[in-house]
Amino acid sequence: MNIWITDRGIVHDIHNIQKTTHGESIKKGHAFSMSLPGALLPKGFGIVQSPTVINYFLGNVPLAWRTNVPSYSTVKIPLVYDGIDIVYSFDDGNPRYDFHVQPGTDPSKINLAFKGADATTLSDGSIAIQTRFGTINHGKIHAFQFDDAGVKVSVPCSFVKSGNSFAFTLAEYDKSKTLIIDPLV
């Protein structure tokens, strides 16, 4: 799976390569996007650089080409909503995203919308996204805070359908401390 962070959200590009009976390779894929309705998507910045570099040879004007462009395994986009940052990363090759909700900020501002795939909430509070290759689950949300002693305190959390998008429902938590909402993908 490839992940593309754009000025509208994130694009998931799932693909596989199959060999034909004649030995040719056929690439089949499915791309869908996850946007953040109502969010500002300022420029993000890389936190953890990956060993992969990317080269862009677009058109026939060498001055427009880019080589040795770094890529990152962790990217932070600050203030996607007022008081809320998002951090995209990979964990054992799986994409993940965390919302960092600053003290005093209302996490109900966060909304997720999916385009290019059918998404529904399940009884366990997760989201099931149906693609041509099967179902991808956004779920088992791990929301937490750190108390004054530095101990991680879990906050029960789940997705809830809100019109054409999804929001989070949270149990009571300490609004004077940073809240991390970590949906597992």
DRENLUMKOL-749656 format. One record per atom (N, C-alpha, C): atom name; x, y, z. Coordinates in Angstrom, 3 decimals. Example, Ala and Ser with C-alpha at 12.3 -4.5 7.8 and 13.67 -1.06 7.14 Angstrom:
+------+----------+----------+----------+
: atom :        u :        v :        w :
+------+----------+----------+----------+
:    N :   13.190 :   -5.690 :    7.800 :
:   CA :   12.300 :   -4.500 :    7.800 :
:    C :   13.200 :   -3.300 :    7.800 :
:    N :   12.850 :   -2.250 :    7.080 :
:   CA :   13.670 :   -1.060 :    7.140 :
:    C :   12.900 :    0.030 :    7.870 :
+------+----------+----------+----------+
***
This chain:
+------+----------+----------+----------+
: atom :        u :        v :        w :
+------+----------+----------+----------+
:    N :    0.846 :   -1.175 :    0.000 :
:   CA :    0.000 :    0.000 :    0.000 :
:    C :    0.893 :    1.240 :    0.000 :
:    N :    0.563 :    2.166 :   -0.858 :
:   CA :    1.230 :    3.463 :   -0.860 :
:    C :    0.284 :    4.485 :   -0.243 :
:    N :    0.854 :    5.463 :    0.424 :
:   CA :    0.096 :    6.540 :    1.041 :
:    C :    0.596 :    7.851 :    0.447 :
:    N :   -0.338 :    8.691 :    0.023 :
:   CA :   -0.002 :    9.996 :   -0.532 :
:    C :   -0.703 :   11.066 :    0.298 :
:    N :    0.055 :   11.934 :    0.903 :
:   CA :   -0.524 :   13.038 :    1.660 :
:    C :   -0.682 :   14.205 :    0.693 :
:    N :   -1.912 :   14.694 :    0.555 :
:   CA :   -2.197 :   15.771 :   -0.383 :
:    C :   -2.779 :   16.964 :    0.371 :
:    N :   -3.063 :   18.030 :   -0.351 :
:   CA :   -3.657 :   19.211 :    0.285 :
:    C :   -5.141 :   18.997 :    0.601 :
:    N :   -5.697 :   17.839 :    0.265 :
:   CA :   -7.092 :   17.528 :    0.573 :
:    C :   -7.237 :   16.388 :    1.579 :
:    N :   -6.144 :   15.753 :    1.921 :
:   CA :   -6.193 :   14.627 :    2.849 :
:    C :   -5.165 :   13.586 :    2.482 :
:    N :   -5.557 :   12.330 :    2.587 :
:   CA :   -4.622 :   11.239 :    2.340 :
:    C :   -5.242 :   10.276 :    1.328 :
:    N :   -4.422 :    9.782 :    0.404 :
:   CA :   -4.870 :    8.815 :   -0.588 :
:    C :   -4.197 :    7.483 :   -0.280 :
:    N :   -5.003 :    6.444 :   -0.171 :
:   CA :   -4.512 :    5.082 :    0.005 :
:    C :   -4.489 :    4.443 :   -1.376 :
:    N :   -3.359 :    3.925 :   -1.781 :
:   CA :   -3.196 :    3.289 :   -3.086 :
:    C :   -2.825 :    1.830 :   -2.837 :
:    N :   -3.824 :    0.955 :   -2.991 :
:   CA :   -3.618 :   -0.475 :   -2.758 :
:    C :   -3.480 :   -1.143 :   -4.119 :
:    N :   -2.505 :   -2.010 :   -4.251 :
:   CA :   -2.334 :   -2.679 :   -5.536 :
:    C :   -1.686 :   -4.054 :   -5.344 :
:    N :   -1.851 :   -4.880 :   -6.369 :
:   CA :   -1.099 :   -6.128 :   -6.425 :
:    C :   -0.710 :   -6.374 :   -7.875 :
:    N :    0.290 :   -7.193 :   -8.047 :
:   CA :    0.786 :   -7.517 :   -9.391 :
:    C :    0.564 :   -8.997 :   -9.619 :
:    N :   -0.109 :   -9.312 :  -10.723 :
:   CA :   -0.404 :  -10.698 :  -11.061 :
:    C :    0.314 :  -11.059 :  -12.350 :
:    N :    0.771 :  -12.296 :  -12.427 :
:   CA :    1.403 :  -12.809 :  -13.646 :
:    C :    0.347 :  -13.490 :  -14.505 :
:    N :    0.401 :  -13.212 :  -15.804 :
:   CA :   -0.517 :  -13.879 :  -16.723 :
:    C :    0.076 :  -15.224 :  -17.105 :
:    N :   -0.692 :  -16.024 :  -17.826 :
:   CA :   -0.189 :  -17.321 :  -18.281 :
:    C :    0.957 :  -17.149 :  -19.275 :
:    N :    1.090 :  -15.943 :  -19.843 :
:   CA :    2.173 :  -15.673 :  -20.797 :
:    C :    3.380 :  -15.033 :  -20.116 :
:    N :    3.356 :  -14.930 :  -18.768 :
:   CA :    4.483 :  -14.377 :  -18.035 :
:    C :    4.491 :  -12.859 :  -17.932 :
:    N :    3.443 :  -12.207 :  -18.450 :
:   CA :    3.371 :  -10.755 :  -18.335 :
:    C :    2.854 :  -10.373 :  -16.958 :
:    N :    3.219 :   -9.195 :  -16.508 :
:   CA :    2.740 :   -8.695 :  -15.218 :
:    C :    1.594 :   -7.716 :  -15.429 :
:    N :    0.552 :   -7.880 :  -14.635 :
:   CA :   -0.588 :   -6.968 :  -14.675 :
:    C :   -0.751 :   -6.400 :  -13.274 :
:    N :   -0.760 :   -5.079 :  -13.199 :
:   CA :   -0.935 :   -4.412 :  -11.922 :
:    C :   -2.395 :   -4.002 :  -11.793 :
:    N :   -3.014 :   -4.427 :  -10.699 :
:   CA :   -4.393 :   -4.043 :  -10.416 :
:    C :   -4.392 :   -3.262 :   -9.119 :
:    N :   -5.215 :   -2.213 :   -9.084 :
:   CA :   -5.205 :   -1.381 :   -7.897 :
:    C :   -6.559 :   -0.816 :   -7.533 :
:    N :   -6.556 :   -0.195 :   -6.379 :
:   CA :   -7.741 :    0.499 :   -5.884 :
:    C :   -7.234 :    1.664 :   -5.034 :
:    N :   -7.629 :    2.848 :   -5.409 :
:   CA :   -7.249 :    4.030 :   -4.633 :
:    C :   -8.512 :    4.634 :   -4.023 :
:    N :   -8.391 :    5.066 :   -2.783 :
:   CA :   -9.480 :    5.788 :   -2.139 :
:    C :   -8.868 :    6.858 :   -1.252 :
:    N :   -9.656 :    7.877 :   -0.979 :
:   CA :   -9.119 :    8.989 :   -0.195 :
:    C :   -9.836 :    9.112 :    1.140 :
:    N :   -9.106 :    9.631 :    2.102 :
:   CA :   -9.661 :    9.991 :    3.399 :
:    C :   -9.406 :   11.473 :    3.568 :
:    N :  -10.487 :   12.254 :    3.631 :
:   CA :  -10.331 :   13.695 :    3.805 :
:    C :  -10.808 :   14.087 :    5.191 :
:    N :  -10.493 :   15.308 :    5.560 :
:   CA :  -10.862 :   15.861 :    6.864 :
:    C :  -11.756 :   17.079 :    6.624 :
:    N :  -13.076 :   16.879 :    6.443 :
:   CA :  -13.965 :   18.011 :    6.156 :
:    C :  -13.829 :   19.117 :    7.200 :
:    N :  -13.723 :   20.339 :    6.697 :
:   CA :  -13.614 :   21.492 :    7.576 :
:    C :  -12.217 :   21.765 :    8.092 :
:    N :  -11.264 :   20.916 :    7.724 :
:   CA :   -9.893 :   21.082 :    8.226 :
:    C :   -9.110 :   22.044 :    7.351 :
:    N :   -8.105 :   22.641 :    7.951 :
:   CA :   -7.085 :   23.369 :    7.212 :
:    C :   -5.959 :   22.376 :    7.030 :
:    N :   -5.414 :   22.289 :    5.853 :
:   CA :   -4.314 :   21.353 :    5.645 :
:    C :   -3.064 :   22.125 :    5.246 :
:    N :   -2.424 :   22.732 :    6.249 :
:   CA :   -1.193 :   23.458 :    5.957 :
:    C :   -0.094 :   22.471 :    5.584 :
:    N :    1.025 :   22.991 :    5.169 :
:   CA :    2.158 :   22.137 :    4.812 :
:    C :    2.599 :   21.338 :    6.029 :
:    N :    2.807 :   20.064 :    5.815 :
:   CA :    3.350 :   19.217 :    6.863 :
:    C :    4.862 :   19.212 :    6.781 :
:    N :    5.464 :   18.534 :    7.715 :
:   CA :    6.915 :   18.400 :    7.683 :
:    C :    7.299 :   17.004 :    8.145 :
:    N :    8.387 :   16.505 :    7.559 :
:   CA :    8.871 :   15.183 :    7.896 :
:    C :    9.512 :   15.166 :    9.267 :
:    N :    9.251 :   14.094 :   10.008 :
:   CA :    9.861 :   13.916 :   11.316 :
:    C :   10.905 :   12.809 :   11.252 :
:    N :   10.545 :   11.664 :   10.647 :
:   CA :   11.465 :   10.528 :   10.524 :
:    C :   11.660 :   10.250 :    9.039 :
:    N :   12.888 :   10.466 :    8.566 :
:   CA :   13.180 :   10.262 :    7.150 :
:    C :   13.363 :    8.775 :    6.872 :
:    N :   12.798 :    8.298 :    5.743 :
:   CA :   12.975 :    6.905 :    5.349 :
:    C :   14.180 :    6.815 :    4.411 :
:    N :   14.703 :    5.621 :    4.187 :
:   CA :   15.862 :    5.485 :    3.292 :
:    C :   15.523 :    5.678 :    1.815 :
:    N :   14.242 :    5.698 :    1.479 :
:   CA :   13.808 :    5.824 :    0.089 :
:    C :   13.896 :    7.266 :   -0.383 :
:    N :   14.458 :    7.471 :   -1.570 :
:   CA :   14.417 :    8.776 :   -2.222 :
:    C :   13.592 :    8.629 :   -3.498 :
:    N :   13.001 :    9.733 :   -3.923 :
:   CA :   12.109 :    9.705 :   -5.075 :
:    C :   12.637 :   10.662 :   -6.132 :
:    N :   12.510 :   10.268 :   -7.397 :
:   CA :   12.903 :   11.110 :   -8.515 :
:    C :   11.671 :   11.404 :   -9.358 :
:    N :   11.506 :   12.673 :   -9.742 :
:   CA :   10.381 :   13.092 :  -10.568 :
:    C :   10.927 :   13.608 :  -11.891 :
:    N :   10.609 :   12.898 :  -12.975 :
:   CA :   10.996 :   13.330 :  -14.308 :
:    C :    9.714 :   13.601 :  -15.084 :
:    N :    9.135 :   14.772 :  -14.852 :
:   CA :    7.878 :   15.132 :  -15.485 :
:    C :    8.155 :   16.067 :  -16.656 :
:    N :    7.648 :   15.698 :  -17.808 :
:   CA :    7.847 :   16.531 :  -18.985 :
:    C :    9.251 :   16.374 :  -19.549 :
:    N :    9.590 :   17.263 :  -20.484 :
:   CA :   10.899 :   17.162 :  -21.129 :
:    C :   11.784 :   18.364 :  -20.827 :
:    N :   11.518 :   19.044 :  -19.718 :
:   CA :   12.327 :   20.193 :  -19.312 :
:    C :   13.140 :   19.790 :  -18.076 :
:    N :   14.424 :   19.524 :  -18.249 :
:   CA :   15.238 :   19.063 :  -17.125 :
:    C :   15.217 :   19.990 :  -15.907 :
:    N :   15.014 :   21.281 :  -16.106 :
:   CA :   14.966 :   22.190 :  -14.957 :
:    C :   13.755 :   21.916 :  -14.058 :
:    N :   12.725 :   21.251 :  -14.605 :
:   CA :   11.529 :   20.936 :  -13.827 :
:    C :   11.644 :   19.584 :  -13.120 :
:    N :   12.675 :   18.823 :  -13.445 :
:   CA :   12.853 :   17.508 :  -12.835 :
:    C :   13.375 :   17.664 :  -11.409 :
:    N :   13.037 :   16.715 :  -10.562 :
:   CA :   13.533 :   16.695 :   -9.186 :
:    C :   14.131 :   15.327 :   -8.913 :
:    N :   15.324 :   15.310 :   -8.362 :
:   CA :   15.980 :   14.043 :   -8.030 :
:    C :   16.360 :   14.025 :   -6.548 :
:    N :   16.475 :   12.825 :   -6.034 :
:   CA :   16.870 :   12.601 :   -4.637 :
:    C :   15.975 :   13.339 :   -3.646 :
:    N :   14.673 :   13.343 :   -3.927 :
:   CA :   13.709 :   13.965 :   -3.024 :
:    C :   13.506 :   13.005 :   -1.850 :
:    N :   13.710 :   13.468 :   -0.632 :
:   CA :   13.558 :   12.556 :    0.515 :
:    C :   12.104 :   12.161 :    0.731 :
:    N :   11.905 :   11.002 :    1.320 :
:   CA :   10.578 :   10.573 :    1.749 :
:    C :   10.652 :   10.313 :    3.250 :
:    N :    9.501 :   10.273 :    3.876 :
:   CA :    9.466 :   10.184 :    5.334 :
:    C :    8.518 :    9.092 :    5.783 :
:    N :    8.880 :    8.410 :    6.855 :
:   CA :    7.998 :    7.396 :    7.435 :
:    C :    7.083 :    8.007 :    8.493 :
:    N :    7.386 :    9.218 :    8.935 :
:   CA :    6.529 :    9.937 :    9.875 :
:    C :    6.447 :   11.399 :    9.438 :
:    N :    5.213 :   11.895 :    9.295 :
:   CA :    4.972 :   13.273 :    8.865 :
:    C :    3.956 :   13.899 :    9.818 :
:    N :    4.229 :   15.137 :   10.220 :
:   CA :    3.299 :   15.864 :   11.092 :
:    C :    2.709 :   17.036 :   10.324 :
:    N :    1.387 :   17.192 :   10.437 :
:   CA :    0.707 :   18.355 :    9.877 :
:    C :    0.077 :   19.081 :   11.060 :
:    N :    0.641 :   20.232 :   11.408 :
:   CA :    0.123 :   20.946 :   12.581 :
:    C :   -1.170 :   21.692 :   12.273 :
:    N :   -1.996 :   21.784 :   13.285 :
:   CA :   -3.201 :   22.615 :   13.255 :
:    C :   -4.121 :   22.328 :   12.072 :
:    N :   -4.428 :   21.039 :   11.839 :
:   CA :   -5.403 :   20.708 :   10.804 :
:    C :   -6.783 :   21.232 :   11.209 :
:    N :   -7.043 :   21.218 :   12.482 :
:   CA :   -8.158 :   21.921 :   13.096 :
:    C :   -7.528 :   22.752 :   14.204 :
:    N :   -8.173 :   23.826 :   14.604 :
:   CA :   -7.617 :   24.676 :   15.652 :
:    C :   -7.330 :   23.834 :   16.899 :
:    N :   -6.046 :   23.759 :   17.288 :
:   CA :   -5.645 :   23.009 :   18.469 :
:    C :   -5.444 :   21.523 :   18.240 :
:    N :   -5.520 :   21.074 :   16.984 :
:   CA :   -5.405 :   19.640 :   16.690 :
:    C :   -4.382 :   19.421 :   15.576 :
:    N :   -3.364 :   18.601 :   15.870 :
:   CA :   -2.362 :   18.193 :   14.887 :
:    C :   -2.667 :   16.761 :   14.458 :
:    N :   -2.169 :   16.384 :   13.272 :
:   CA :   -2.254 :   14.984 :   12.851 :
:    C :   -0.839 :   14.510 :   12.528 :
:    N :   -0.535 :   13.294 :   12.928 :
:   CA :    0.764 :   12.682 :   12.648 :
:    C :    0.499 :   11.392 :   11.887 :
:    N :    1.050 :   11.296 :   10.658 :
:   CA :    0.960 :   10.093 :    9.845 :
:    C :    2.252 :    9.320 :   10.005 :
:    N :    2.155 :    7.989 :   10.123 :
:   CA :    3.369 :    7.181 :   10.253 :
:    C :    3.079 :    5.754 :    9.785 :
:    N :    4.095 :    4.937 :    9.834 :
:   CA :    3.972 :    3.517 :    9.534 :
:    C :    4.421 :    2.732 :   10.754 :
:    N :    3.712 :    1.648 :   11.051 :
:   CA :    4.044 :    0.772 :   12.159 :
:    C :    4.082 :   -0.645 :   11.598 :
:    N :    5.270 :   -1.235 :   11.512 :
:   CA :    5.438 :   -2.557 :   10.900 :
:    C :    4.864 :   -2.600 :    9.492 :
:    N :    5.054 :   -1.532 :    8.727 :
:   CA :    4.590 :   -1.469 :    7.347 :
:    C :    3.130 :   -1.088 :    7.184 :
:    N :    2.414 :   -0.905 :    8.290 :
:   CA :    1.001 :   -0.527 :    8.227 :
:    C :    0.837 :    0.965 :    8.483 :
:    N :   -0.002 :    1.623 :    7.669 :
:   CA :   -0.193 :    3.060 :    7.880 :
:    C :   -0.979 :    3.332 :    9.155 :
:    N :   -0.675 :    4.454 :    9.772 :
:   CA :   -1.423 :    4.882 :   10.948 :
:    C :   -1.471 :    6.394 :   10.986 :
:    N :   -2.404 :    6.907 :   11.721 :
:   CA :   -2.507 :    8.346 :   11.912 :
:    C :   -2.993 :    8.588 :   13.328 :
:    N :   -2.451 :    9.609 :   13.946 :
:   CA :   -2.817 :    9.976 :   15.316 :
:    C :   -3.236 :   11.438 :   15.313 :
:    N :   -4.299 :   11.739 :   16.040 :
:   CA :   -4.692 :   13.123 :   16.268 :
:    C :   -4.181 :   13.534 :   17.640 :
:    N :   -3.484 :   14.653 :   17.704 :
:   CA :   -2.989 :   15.199 :   18.964 :
:    C :   -3.861 :   16.409 :   19.299 :
:    N :   -4.733 :   16.233 :   20.280 :
:   CA :   -5.704 :   17.251 :   20.663 :
:    C :   -5.143 :   18.009 :   21.863 :
:    N :   -4.861 :   19.292 :   21.655 :
:   CA :   -4.253 :   20.108 :   22.710 :
:    C :   -5.257 :   20.388 :   23.832 :
:    N :   -4.751 :   20.666 :   25.037 :
:   CA :   -5.645 :   20.944 :   26.172 :
:    C :   -6.668 :   22.037 :   25.833 :
:    N :   -7.913 :   21.802 :   26.254 :
:   CA :   -8.978 :   22.777 :   26.046 :
:    C :   -9.593 :   22.758 :   24.665 :
:    N :   -9.114 :   21.900 :   23.776 :
:   CA :   -9.619 :   21.832 :   22.402 :
:    C :  -10.722 :   20.784 :   22.307 :
:    N :  -11.741 :   21.064 :   21.519 :
:   CA :  -12.871 :   20.161 :   21.355 :
:    C :  -12.570 :   19.134 :   20.257 :
:    N :  -12.405 :   17.848 :   20.601 :
:   CA :  -12.096 :   16.839 :   19.581 :
:    C :  -13.258 :   16.535 :   18.642 :
:    N :  -14.460 :   17.049 :   18.941 :
:   CA :  -15.585 :   16.786 :   18.041 :
:    C :  -15.439 :   17.547 :   16.720 :
:    N :  -14.435 :   18.413 :   16.603 :
:   CA :  -14.142 :   19.099 :   15.332 :
:    C :  -13.651 :   18.112 :   14.277 :
:    N :  -13.068 :   17.006 :   14.728 :
:   CA :  -12.451 :   16.036 :   13.805 :
:    C :  -13.532 :   15.262 :   13.068 :
:    N :  -13.458 :   15.276 :   11.741 :
:   CA :  -14.341 :   14.499 :   10.881 :
:    C :  -13.515 :   13.807 :    9.817 :
:    N :  -13.886 :   12.575 :    9.486 :
:   CA :  -13.230 :   11.807 :    8.428 :
:    C :  -14.263 :   11.471 :    7.365 :
:    N :  -13.917 :   11.671 :    6.103 :
:   CA :  -14.796 :   11.299 :    4.994 :
:    C :  -13.989 :   10.456 :    4.013 :
:    N :  -14.625 :    9.451 :    3.453 :
:   CA :  -13.954 :    8.542 :    2.522 :
:    C :  -14.600 :    8.655 :    1.155 :
:    N :  -13.773 :    8.676 :    0.122 :
:   CA :  -14.254 :    8.760 :   -1.262 :
:    C :  -13.536 :    7.668 :   -2.060 :
:    N :  -14.300 :    6.958 :   -2.883 :
:   CA :  -13.713 :    5.908 :   -3.711 :
:    C :  -13.832 :    4.522 :   -3.097 :
:    N :  -14.468 :    4.435 :   -1.929 :
:   CA :  -14.717 :    3.153 :   -1.270 :
:    C :  -15.902 :    3.343 :   -0.325 :
:    N :  -16.631 :    2.269 :   -0.092 :
:   CA :  -17.764 :    2.329 :    0.833 :
:    C :  -17.261 :    2.137 :    2.249 :
:    N :  -17.668 :    3.053 :    3.132 :
:   CA :  -17.248 :    2.981 :    4.529 :
:    C :  -18.476 :    2.954 :    5.423 :
:    N :  -18.457 :    2.060 :    6.410 :
:   CA :  -19.549 :    1.945 :    7.368 :
:    C :  -18.984 :    1.717 :    8.761 :
:    N :  -19.754 :    2.089 :    9.777 :
:   CA :  -19.335 :    1.791 :   11.147 :
:    C :  -19.828 :    0.394 :   11.510 :
:    N :  -19.045 :   -0.272 :   12.339 :
:   CA :  -19.396 :   -1.605 :   12.828 :
:    C :  -19.843 :   -1.509 :   14.281 :
:    N :  -20.429 :   -2.563 :   14.786 :
:   CA :  -20.956 :   -2.549 :   16.152 :
:    C :  -19.873 :   -2.337 :   17.202 :
:    N :  -18.610 :   -2.647 :   16.865 :
:   CA :  -17.528 :   -2.443 :   17.837 :
:    C :  -16.959 :   -1.021 :   17.798 :
:    N :  -17.572 :   -0.124 :   16.989 :
:   CA :  -17.129 :    1.263 :   16.928 :
:    C :  -16.023 :    1.523 :   15.929 :
:    N :  -15.671 :    0.540 :   15.095 :
:   CA :  -14.639 :    0.740 :   14.076 :
:    C :  -15.301 :    1.084 :   12.745 :
:    N :  -14.478 :    1.429 :   11.752 :
:   CA :  -14.966 :    1.704 :   10.398 :
:    C :  -14.461 :    0.594 :    9.486 :
:    N :  -15.354 :    0.034 :    8.676 :
:   CA :  -14.989 :   -0.958 :    7.670 :
:    C :  -15.032 :   -0.275 :    6.312 :
:    N :  -13.914 :   -0.325 :    5.594 :
:   CA :  -13.808 :    0.297 :    4.273 :
:    C :  -13.685 :   -0.820 :    3.249 :
:    N :  -14.670 :   -0.918 :    2.357 :
:   CA :  -14.709 :   -1.997 :    1.387 :
:    C :  -13.958 :   -1.592 :    0.122 :
:    N :  -12.910 :   -2.354 :   -0.244 :
:   CA :  -12.152 :   -2.124 :   -1.469 :
:    C :  -12.270 :   -3.360 :   -2.361 :
:    N :  -11.754 :   -3.278 :   -3.549 :
:   CA :  -11.807 :   -4.430 :   -4.464 :
:    C :  -10.960 :   -5.587 :   -3.963 :
:    N :  -10.046 :   -5.314 :   -3.017 :
:   CA :   -9.191 :   -6.363 :   -2.471 :
:    C :   -9.662 :   -6.865 :   -1.115 :
:    N :  -10.808 :   -6.387 :   -0.669 :
:   CA :  -11.315 :   -6.805 :    0.632 :
:    C :  -11.553 :   -5.598 :    1.529 :
:    N :  -11.717 :   -5.871 :    2.798 :
:   CA :  -12.069 :   -4.842 :    3.765 :
:    C :  -10.841 :   -4.361 :    4.526 :
:    N :  -10.757 :   -3.051 :    4.674 :
:   CA :   -9.737 :   -2.436 :    5.520 :
:    C :  -10.468 :   -1.867 :    6.720 :
:    N :   -9.982 :   -2.177 :    7.906 :
:   CA :  -10.630 :   -1.684 :    9.123 :
:    C :   -9.838 :   -0.539 :    9.731 :
:    N :  -10.543 :    0.529 :   10.032 :
:   CA :  -10.009 :    1.617 :   10.849 :
:    C :  -10.711 :    1.434 :   12.187 :
:    N :  -10.011 :    0.939 :   13.147 :
:   CA :  -10.705 :    0.662 :   14.386 :
:    C :   -9.781 :    0.379 :   15.535 :
:    N :  -10.374 :   -0.228 :   16.542 :
:   CA :   -9.652 :   -0.483 :   17.778 :
:    C :   -8.927 :    0.794 :   18.183 :
:    N :   -9.699 :    1.848 :   18.279 :
:   CA :   -9.128 :    3.160 :   18.576 :
:    C :   -8.520 :    3.139 :   19.963 :
:    N :   -7.322 :    3.640 :   20.014 :
:   CA :   -6.602 :    3.738 :   21.281 :
:    C :   -6.445 :    5.225 :   21.586 :
:    N :   -7.315 :    5.756 :   22.430 :
:   CA :   -7.192 :    7.155 :   22.852 :
:    C :   -6.596 :    7.152 :   24.253 :
:    N :   -5.719 :    8.123 :   24.502 :
:   CA :   -5.066 :    8.135 :   25.807 :
:    C :   -4.523 :    9.517 :   26.137 :
:    N :   -4.155 :    9.665 :   27.410 :
:   CA :   -3.498 :   10.861 :   27.929 :
:    C :   -2.435 :   10.397 :   28.908 :
:    N :   -1.571 :   11.314 :   29.293 :
:   CA :   -0.605 :   11.023 :   30.347 :
:    C :   -0.986 :   11.838 :   31.572 :
:    N :   -1.015 :   11.171 :   32.728 :
:   CA :   -1.348 :   11.895 :   33.958 :
:    C :   -0.115 :   12.649 :   34.472 :
:    N :   -0.243 :   13.306 :   35.606 :
:   CA :    0.846 :   14.120 :   36.148 :
:    C :    2.097 :   13.311 :   36.462 :
:    N :    1.947 :   12.004 :   36.700 :
:   CA :    3.098 :   11.143 :   36.994 :
:    C :    3.690 :   10.539 :   35.722 :
:    N :    3.118 :   10.885 :   34.550 :
:   CA :    3.629 :   10.350 :   33.285 :
:    C :    3.067 :    8.984 :   32.932 :
:    N :    2.044 :    8.544 :   33.645 :
:   CA :    1.413 :    7.253 :   33.386 :
:    C :    0.351 :    7.417 :   32.297 :
:    N :    0.364 :    6.506 :   31.325 :
:   CA :   -0.622 :    6.542 :   30.239 :
:    C :   -1.981 :    6.118 :   30.780 :
:    N :   -3.001 :    6.957 :   30.519 :
:   CA :   -4.364 :    6.699 :   30.957 :
:    C :   -5.231 :    6.524 :   29.708 :
:    N :   -5.843 :    5.347 :   29.547 :
:   CA :   -6.690 :    5.071 :   28.386 :
:    C :   -8.003 :    5.834 :   28.487 :
:    N :   -8.497 :    6.263 :   27.327 :
:   CA :   -9.792 :    6.944 :   27.235 :
:    C :  -10.628 :    6.165 :   26.222 :
:    N :  -11.733 :    5.538 :   26.647 :
:   CA :  -12.583 :    4.807 :   25.689 :
:    C :  -13.043 :    5.726 :   24.558 :
:    N :  -12.967 :    5.197 :   23.331 :
:   CA :  -13.242 :    6.000 :   22.138 :
:    C :  -13.716 :    5.086 :   21.017 :
:    N :  -14.607 :    5.589 :   20.161 :
:   CA :  -15.027 :    4.835 :   18.980 :
:    C :  -15.460 :    5.812 :   17.901 :
:    N :  -15.601 :    5.281 :   16.680 :
:   CA :  -16.107 :    6.080 :   15.567 :
:    C :  -17.623 :    6.134 :   15.647 :
:    N :  -18.189 :    7.229 :   15.160 :
:   CA :  -19.631 :    7.365 :   15.049 :
:    C :  -19.925 :    8.041 :   13.707 :
:    N :  -20.931 :    7.536 :   13.004 :
:   CA :  -21.334 :    8.122 :   11.717 :
:    C :  -21.979 :    9.479 :   11.982 :
:    N :  -21.562 :   10.474 :   11.222 :
:   CA :  -22.074 :   11.832 :   11.396 :
:    C :  -22.368 :   12.402 :   10.008 :
:    N :  -23.586 :   12.204 :    9.508 :
:   CA :  -23.911 :   12.639 :    8.145 :
:    C :  -23.149 :   11.796 :    7.145 :
:    N :  -22.366 :   12.455 :    6.273 :
:   CA :  -21.559 :   11.743 :    5.279 :
:    C :  -20.139 :   11.490 :    5.748 :
:    N :  -19.873 :   11.744 :    7.018 :
:   CA :  -18.517 :   11.549 :    7.525 :
:    C :  -18.566 :   10.796 :    8.846 :
:    N :  -17.417 :   10.652 :    9.459 :
:   CA :  -17.287 :    9.933 :   10.718 :
:    C :  -16.601 :   10.836 :   11.724 :
:    N :  -17.042 :   10.738 :   12.955 :
:   CA :  -16.445 :   11.503 :   14.053 :
:    C :  -16.074 :   10.516 :   15.152 :
:    N :  -15.541 :   11.033 :   16.248 :
:   CA :  -15.186 :   10.196 :   17.389 :
:    C :  -16.145 :   10.467 :   18.530 :
:    N :  -16.486 :    9.436 :   19.254 :
:   CA :  -17.188 :    9.600 :   20.508 :
:    C :  -16.222 :    9.162 :   21.603 :
:    N :  -16.115 :    9.986 :   22.638 :
:   CA :  -15.127 :    9.755 :   23.696 :
:    C :  -15.796 :    9.704 :   25.056 :
:    N :  -15.235 :    8.905 :   25.946 :
:   CA :  -15.657 :    8.927 :   27.346 :
:    C :  -15.066 :   10.182 :   27.978 :
:    N :  -15.433 :   10.453 :   29.219 :
:   CA :  -14.875 :   11.600 :   29.932 :
:    C :  -13.354 :   11.483 :   30.011 :
:    N :  -12.698 :   12.614 :   29.892 :
:   CA :  -11.240 :   12.660 :   30.004 :
:    C :  -10.846 :   14.010 :   30.575 :
:    N :   -9.577 :   14.165 :   30.922 :
:   CA :   -9.063 :   15.397 :   31.518 :
:    C :   -8.792 :   16.412 :   30.410 :
:    N :   -9.651 :   17.399 :   30.266 :
:   CA :   -9.538 :   18.386 :   29.191 :
:    C :   -8.378 :   19.365 :   29.398 :
:    N :   -7.698 :   19.271 :   30.533 :
:   CA :   -6.543 :   20.141 :   30.781 :
:    C :   -5.243 :   19.495 :   30.295 :
:    N :   -5.328 :   18.293 :   29.724 :
:   CA :   -4.147 :   17.579 :   29.235 :
:    C :   -4.326 :   17.219 :   27.756 :
:    N :   -3.213 :   17.043 :   27.059 :
:   CA :   -3.242 :   16.626 :   25.661 :
:    C :   -3.882 :   15.243 :   25.550 :
:    N :   -4.732 :   15.077 :   24.541 :
:   CA :   -5.393 :   13.799 :   24.253 :
:    C :   -4.860 :   13.292 :   22.921 :
:    N :   -4.464 :   12.032 :   22.881 :
:   CA :   -4.022 :   11.392 :   21.633 :
:    C :   -5.108 :   10.419 :   21.214 :
:    N :   -5.613 :   10.568 :   19.986 :
:   CA :   -6.588 :    9.628 :   19.427 :
:    C :   -5.857 :    8.869 :   18.320 :
:    N :   -5.750 :    7.552 :   18.487 :
:   CA :   -4.916 :    6.715 :   17.639 :
:    C :   -5.737 :    5.578 :   17.036 :
:    N :   -6.411 :    5.824 :   15.876 :
:   CA :   -7.130 :    4.729 :   15.211 :
:    C :   -6.131 :    3.755 :   14.580 :
:    N :   -6.311 :    2.479 :   14.799 :
:   CA :   -5.436 :    1.480 :   14.198 :
:    C :   -5.964 :    1.143 :   12.822 :
:    N :   -5.068 :    1.099 :   11.826 :
:   CA :   -5.461 :    0.782 :   10.446 :
:    C :   -4.952 :   -0.598 :   10.122 :
+------+----------+----------+----------+
***
